[in-house]
Each structure stands twice: as C-alpha cells, then as structure tokens.
C-alpha cells in the first residue's frame, strides 16, 4: 500500500472529511486529494500535521505491506467521541508495539485460545474457559488481585485507560501487528475496572469464535447481547472461583446468617464490586435469585458506611510502556522529542529522565549459577 492509500485510510478511520482535515492542518483540500491519490507526496512537516490529526505515528504512513485490520469491539460504542477515542487507543497500541521492538522485548502471545462454535456456545463453555485461564496463568484463588499485572507483564496484553462516555463501557481489539489490547475507562473504580478487564479478556480469547465483525470488514462494532452474557459469565467465574467463594462465605456465616458487613468484606477480598459478588452468589445458590435485586439495592444504600476501599485514578499508559520508553531513550533508540511525545509530556519534563541516566556498566552483583 502507498502513502496515499494509508493517508486515505487514516482519514476515513478517523471519520474526518477533507474539509475538516484542511481546517485543522492548514493544508488545502486539493493538496489532500493529491496526497491520497499519490499525485504528489506531502512534505515532512505536512505529514507530521496529518499524523497528529489522524492520531497516527509518521511511521504508520511510511510502512510497507497491507493496511492493518483494526476492528474494535465495544460493549457500548460512544456516539460522538468514538472515532477520536478509537484513534487514540490504536495510536497508543502502535507506540507500545514500536517500543517493544526497539527494546527487543516483544512478549510472545501466551493467552489460551477459546474454542467452539458461536452458534452453539454455552455458559458451560464460558465457565470452563474461565477455569482454564485461571489455571494456565496461575492467577490463584483471588485473580482480581493479580489479573492486570499478569496480562500486561506475562501475556503481553496492552491495557490502556482513557476518559470516555458512557463510563459503563469498555473495548478490546486484536491485531496481527500489535497483538491483544484492552481499553478501560479511567472514571471507574478499580474493582469495576477489574471486572471490565476480565469481561474484555473473554472477547480476546474468543476473537475467532465470535468473528462476525471481522468477517464483515467493519472497523468497530458493538458485541451482541448473547456474547455479552457469555463474557459476563466468564468474568464472574474467572474473578470469583465458585469453590473459593463458597468457602469464604461459609467462614463468614454466623448462626446460619450472613451480614452485609461480611458481604462487603468478601467483595474487598476478591477485588470486585458488591453488586457483582451478590449476583454471582445468586447463580451459586447462596443468595435467593428472586431477592437479589432487593439485596443489591440495600447494599447500595449501605455502601457509604461499609465500603472501606480506596481507588486511585489509573495512568493512561501501563508501567511497562513507560519502562520501555525510558529504556529506549537511554539506549538511543528514540529521540528526546519522541520520548516526550510517547509519554505525552513536555521536553522540559523529558529532560529530567536524561539527567538521571543510568550507564550500561552499572550492574548488580549476582552469585554464580
């Protein structure tokens, strides 16, 4: 694909018209048309302006080969801001991939791949997949405490946090170029993000099982209701293993009764919301299904008195992303300007990292193996 093909793709993917791009960049619409039709090439400064508007790296337009398949699956796609959020998400994924390559630290994919047929997929399949993932990734009895770290540091899943509406949605994507990635909402508390992460993980694992959006050639789509239900089932069973949850409640029962205080304590142990825990308990037969909505409503009223957890806003970029950027800067793989761009900081702030540079000859003494 030529630069023109990539420019046209990037503009259309960003849902921008030629007039809108011209207004943002100062480049005339006739010039934009010439660029996209390969009648002439943009200058370096023009390409930089276009890359900024399209939320792409300059390198994207200079790459050879076919255009990437960039399908983003949403639980509920934001209406007006979706193209902008999607472009920012994809740009972060692309930057992360480049950092991995520059540092020679690409993590081989190790996520178990879901099997089955979309037409006959069942809740039993979702539960079995949750157990397989929990065992294979060694997440332990309370996976919510380690899921994000394991996915990022061991499995190479790229997880980013951005602000977008509605707050109750999240997205995932799988690319042959940069691998698996998840987009979570900064505005959610940690335990809500945990559940959303597990929920999106299901879509990554079953990407080829439920492949309607990819086959249709779409660039983004909302997941079907049934698939969402399977994802919810998977997330519940991944984060709250049935046997462990049942034991936790057996230990908290007093005289055959269970207090709301105990429910909040156990939700904290598994790092999930009280509502998520209560609904899971209804499926396990611990809480009356017919009464679960009333119990959830009561728990919401009691939350100000019983919810003792603290949640801080997560950074946009993962810690591993930042560490790779610092390593690439130290080794001369990226310039100070690009380092500042990748971390979205000023050049003045970037200079502080240079001043604290660690030399390659500094080593940690280790015992002979």
N, C-alpha and C positions, 0 to 999 in steps of 0.2 A: 504494500500500500504506500502511496506517495504522501508527501507532506500535505498536499491539498485534500486528499481523502481523510487524513487524520484531523485536519482543521475543520472540515465539514462535519465529521462525526462528533468531534468535541463540542461544536456549537449546537448541534441538534440534541446531543445528550444532555446539554445544559439547558435545553428548552429556550434558547435565545434566538431572536431574529437578527438579520443582518443590521437592521437599523439600531437595535438595542446594543449590539456589539460596537457599532460605529460610534454611538453616543458615549459609550464607556471608555473607548480606546482612542478616539480621535482619528481613527483610520476610516477612510471613505468606504462606502458600501461597494463602489465599483472595484476598489482595490481588494476588498474582502472576497468579492466574487472571483477576481483574477487569481487570488491565492488558492481558493478552493478548487478552481478548475485548472490549476497548475499552468496558468498562462505566464505567471511570474512568481518569484519567491519573496516572502516577507524578509525584511531586514532583521537583524538580531534583536534590535530594540522593539520592533513591531511584534516579533514572535514572543518576546517576553511579556508584552502587554496582553497579547491574546491568551497566553498561558495563564496569566493572572486572572483574567476574566473567566476563563473556562475551568479554573481550578485544576490545572494540569501542570506538570513539570515541562520545561522546554524539551527535555529528553524524550518525552512521550511523542512529540511530533517528528523527531529525528530517528525513531526506531524503525527497523525494517520488519517485514512479515505482516501477517494478517492482523486486523483490528481485534482487540480483546473482546471476549464475551463478558459483559458486565451486567449480570442480572442481579438485582437487589430484591430480596423478599421482605416485605413489610407485614407486620401484624395488622397495622392500620396505617396506610400511607398518608403523610401530612399533605394537605391540599396545596396550599400556595408555596410553601417553602421546600417541598420535596426535592425539586431539581437542585437547588442550592445545597441542601444537606447531603444529597447523594454525591454531588461532585466533591464536596469537602471530604466525605468519607472515603471515596475512591482515591482522592489525591493522597490522603494520609496512608492508605494501604500501599499505594505505589511508592511513596517515600520510604516506608518501612521496608519494603522489598529491596529497594536500592541500598539502604543502609546495611541490610543483611549481606548483600552481595559484596559491597565494598569491604566489609569486615570479614568476609568469608565465614559467616556464621548463620547460614541458612539451616533452619531446623527441618529435618526430613519429616513429612507428614506421618503421624502415628495414630490418628483417630480411627477407631474401628468403624467400618463402613456398614450402615444398615442394609439389610437385605429384605426381599419381599416384593410384593406387587401392590401398587397403590389401590387397585380395585378391591383387594381382599385383605388390606392391612387391618389389624385389630388392636384393641387395648392391651391384649396379652403380648403382642409383638412389641409394643412400646415399653411395657414393664420389663420384658426380657432384655431389651436393648439397654435400658437404664442399669440393670444389674451387670450386664456385660461391660459397660463403660466404667461403672464404679469399680469393678474388679480389675479390669485391664489397666486402668490409670491409677490404681491403688489409692483411691480417694478416702478410704476409711469409713467409719461409721457415721461421720458427720461431714459429708462432702462440701457443704456450703462454706466451710472454713478454709478450704484449700482449692476449690474449683478454679477460680480465676487464675491463681498462680500456676497451677498445673497446666491449664490450657495455654497460657502465654509462654511459660518458660520451658515446658516439656514438649507440648504438642505443636507449638508454633502458630497458634491461633492469634490473629491480630484483633485486639479488643480496644475500641475507642469509645470515648464518652463525649457527646455533644449535647447542646441545648436545642430542643425542638418540641413542637406540639403535634398531637397530644402527648402528654407525659406517659401515658399508659401504653405506648407502642415502642417497638424495637425493630431492628432489621439485621439481616445476615446476607452474606454473599460468598460465593466460591469461585475462584478464578484459577485458570491454568497458569497465570502469570504470578500472582502473589499468594495463592492458597486460600485458606479459610479466614473469614473475618466477621466480626460482630460489632454492631453499633448499638450502644446503650444510651439511655438518657441521663444526663448529668443531674437532672432535677429530682430523680428518685433516690430514696434512702437506700443504703447498702443492701439490706435484706430483700428489698424489691428488685434491685439490680441483680442479685444472686439468682432469683427465680427467672428473671428475664434472660439471663445468660444461659441457664440450663434449658430454657424454652427454645432459644435460638440455636443452641447446640444440637437439638433434635433435628432441626431443619438442615444443618450442615451434614449430619450423619446420614440423613435420608435424602440428600440432594438428588441422587439419581433415581431414587424410588418415586418421589413426587417431582417429576421433571416437566410438568406441563408448561410452565412459564418459559423455560429454556427452549423447549421444542417449538414454541410459538414465536420465538425470536424477540420476545419482549425484553425491555431493559429494566423494568421493575414491575412488581405485581404484589397484590395482597394475597396472603395464603387463605385457602378455603377453610370453611368452618370446621369440617371434619378433621382436616390435618392439624388445625389449631388445637382441637380437643386431644388428639394423639400427643401433640407437643406438650400440652399441659399435664397429661398423664405421665409422660416421660419425666418431665421436670419434677413432679411431686415424688415419684418413686426414686429418682436419682438423688435428690436432696434429703429425702426422709425415708430411708430404708424401713420397710414395714416392721421387721423383727426388732430393730433397734428402737423405733418409735414406741412400739407396744411395751417394750421393757421399760423405757423411760417413764411411760405413764403408769405402769404397774408400780414402779418405785415411788411415784408421787401420790398415789391414791391413799386416802385415809378413810377408814371405815367404809370402803366401797365408793367413796365420793371423790370428786375431782374439783379443786378450786380454780377459779380464774387466775389466781396468782401462780398456780402450778403450770397452767397453760402458757402464760407469758414467759415463765422461766424456761420451759422446754423450747418454745419458739426461739428464744435467745440462744439456746444451746445449738440448735440446728441452723441458726442464722437465716431464718425465714420469717415472713410476716405471720402474725397470729391468725389472720383470716386464712392464709394458705394452709397453715397447720390444721386449723379446725375443719376445713373442707377435706383435707386428706384423712383426718380422723373419721369423718363420716363415711368415707369409702372403706376404711378399715373396720367399720362396725363399732367403733369406740364411742362416737357421738351419733345420736339419733339423726338420720338423714332428714326426717321431716321437721326437725327443730333446728337444723344447722344455721339457717338464715337468721333466726331469732338470737341464737347464741353469738353469731358473728356481730350482729347489731349491738348486743350487750357488751361485747369485747371492745368495740369501737368507743363506747361511752366510758369504759374503764381505762382505756389506753393512757390518758394523761396521768393517771395515778399509778399504773402498773408497768408502763413501758419505760424501762430504765436504760435503754440503749442509746448510744450516740452515733451519728453518722456524719461524716465529713464529705464535702463535695470532691469527687474524684478528679484527677487531672485528665485533660483531653487525651494525652498520649501515654502509653504504657511506660513503666520504668525501664523495660528492656529497650524500647525505642530510644529513650534518652541516653541510655548507656552506650548503645551502638553509635549514636550521633557523636558522643564525646570521644569514643574510640576512633571513629573515622576522622575526626578533627585532629586528634593527637598524631595519627599516622599519616596525615597529609592527604587523605583520600577525598576530603571536601574542603572547600574554602571557608573562611570565617563568615562570609556573606551567606553562603548556602547553609552553613550550620545555624545561623541566626534565623534563616527562612524556615528550616525544618523544625526548629523549636518554637518558632513564632515569637522571637524576642528581638530586641534591638541589638545593633552591632556593639554598642557600649556594654550591654549585659553579656554578650558573647565573649567580649574581651576578658571578662573575669575568669572564664574557663581556661583561656590561654595562659593567664598569669599563674594558674595553679597546675600547670602542665607537669605530668609525671614522665620521667625519662624511661626509656626502654630497658636500661641497665639496672633499674631498681627491681630486685627480686626478693621473694620470700624464701628463706632457707627451709628446705624440706629434708626429711630423713631419706636415706637411700631406700629404694623399693626392693 
